[in-house]
Amino acid sequence: MKISSEQEMLQFGEKFGKNIVDSDLENTFRDISRPTGSELARSPVTTGATKRVEKGVSKSPARNMVIELIGDVGAGKTTFVRGLAQGLGIKEPITSPSFTISKSYAIPSGGTLTHYDFYRLSDPGLMLDDLQESINNDKIVIVEWADSVANILPENRIIIRINYNDDGSREIIL
C-alpha cells in the first residue's frame, strides 16, 4: 500500500482505529487496504500479509491487541498512531514517546492505548515489566523499535512496516 502524504497516513491510521472501535477486526485489514487517497493500492505482498494477519486477528479479542511498528526515524510511525487515536475517539494530542519511553491514552469506549518507543534503550530494564503489564491489561499496545523486547511480544501481534520510497512516499506492509 502506498501512502503519498501525511494526510493519507493519518487517514490510514484513523480507518484502522475506527475498525477496532467497531469490533470489525476481521475487516480491518481488508478495509484499510482500499484506496483512501491518491495512489493507495494493494500489492501482492500486502494482500498475502493481510490474509495472514486477518487470520491471527480474528482469533484474538479486541482487548490486548499488540501492534509493532517498524520503520526508520521519520517514517510516519507517530503520524499513524495519531490517526489511529483519532479513529478510537481519543481527543488529546498524540506525541512521540521517544524521550518518555511510553505514553498512555484513555480510549473513550473503554480501555487504554499505550504507545512505547524503545529506540533509546538497548536494555529495557524495568520497562520490560511495564510493557508486559500493558500487554496483559491495556486494550491496545503499540511498540516501536521492539528489538530489545521482542521476546515478550505475542506471536499474534500485528506488524506494520513503513518503508520510504525514492519519491518521498511511504509503503505500508502488513
N, C-alpha and C positions, 0 to 999 in steps of 0.2 A: 504494500500500500504506500503510495507516495503522498507526502504532506508538503505543500508548497509554501506555507506561511504559518506564522504564529497563530493566526486566527483559525486556520484549519486544525492545528494541533489542539487548540482549546476546544473546538467542536468535536474532535475525535474523543478527547477525554470526557467531555460533557455527555456525549451519547453513551459512552461506556458507563459512566456513573448513573445515568437515568435508567439504563437497563438493569443495573444492580438494584436500584430502588424498587423497580417494578418486579423484582424477583424473576426476571426473564433471562436467567443466566444461560440457558441453552441457546438463546438467540442473540446474546450479547455480541459474540464474535462475528456471527453472520451479519448482524445489523451494522456494526462499525466498519465492516469491510465494504459496504456500499458507498458509492460516491457521496460526499458531503461538500466537497469543494471543487476546485477547478480540475484537478487531474488525479483524484484518488482512484485507484484501481486494484483489483485483486490480482495477485500474482500466483502462479502455481505453488511457489514456496509458501506464501501466506495461506493459501487455501488448504494445503496439506497440514500445516501447523494449526490452523483454525479448527480443523476436524479433530485433531488430537486434543487440543485444549478444550473444545466443547465436550468431549467425552469425559475428561477429568473434572471439568466444572460441574457438569450435570450430576456427578456423584457427590460433590461437596456442597454443604449448605452455604447460604449467603453469609452466614456468620463465619468468622475466622478465615476469610479469603486473604491469601498472601499473593502479592504481585511483586515480582522482581523486575526492576527497570535497569536495562543495560544500555549504555551509550556514553560517548565521550563528554567531557565538560562542555556545556553549552549546546548539547544535542537537542534539548527540549524536554527533558525529564520532568522538571518542576512545572513547566508550562502544561504538560499533560496532566500532572496532579492537580493543578489549578482548575482545569476543565473538568476533571473527574469530580472534584469537590463541588463545583457548581452543579453538576448533574445530580449529586447527592443532596443538594439543597443547603450546603454549608455556605454561610454568608461572610464569615470572617476572612481576611486576606490570607492567602496561602503563600508562604515564603520558603525558600530552601533551608533545610536543616543542616547545611554544610558545617556550620560552626557550633550548633547546639546538639548535633547528632540526631536528635529526634524532636518531632513536634506532633501534638495530638489535637484533634478537632472533633467536637461533638457533631454527630450526624442527626439532623432533626427527626428522622424517622426511627432513631434509636441506634445505640452503639457508638463506636469511636473509629475514626480514621486516624491511624498513626503512620507517620512518614519518617523513615530512617535514612540517613546518609552516612555510610561508613568510609567515605573517601579518605579522611584524615587518620583513620585507625587501622594500623596493620594488625593490632591485637585489640579486640573489642572489650576485653576485661569485663567489668560489671555490666556493660551494655549488653552483653550476651544474655544475661539473666533477664534484663529489661525486655529485650526482643522476644525471648521465649515466653514471658508473661503476656506480652501483647499478642503473640501468635495464638495463645490459648484463650484470650479474653476479648480482644478487640474484633469488631466486625470486619474491618479491612486494614491490612498492614501492607505498606509499600516500602520496599527496601531497594536502595541504590548502593552500588559498589559493594555487593554482597560476598565477595570472595572470602573475607575473614569470618563470615558467619554461615557460609553455605552448608556446613554440616548440620545445622539445626533447622534449616528451611524445609518445609514439607515437600515431598515429591510432586504433589498435585498443585504446586504453586503455578501461577500464570507468569510466564516470562515474556516481556515485551522488550525487544531490541530496537533501538533507534539509531540508524546509521546516517551519516552525512552523505549526500550525493555531490558530485562535482559542480552541479548547477545551484548549490545552496539549499536545495530541498532536502527533506528527510525521507528515509524509507523506514516504514514500520514493519517489523517481522514479529509475528505472534508465535 
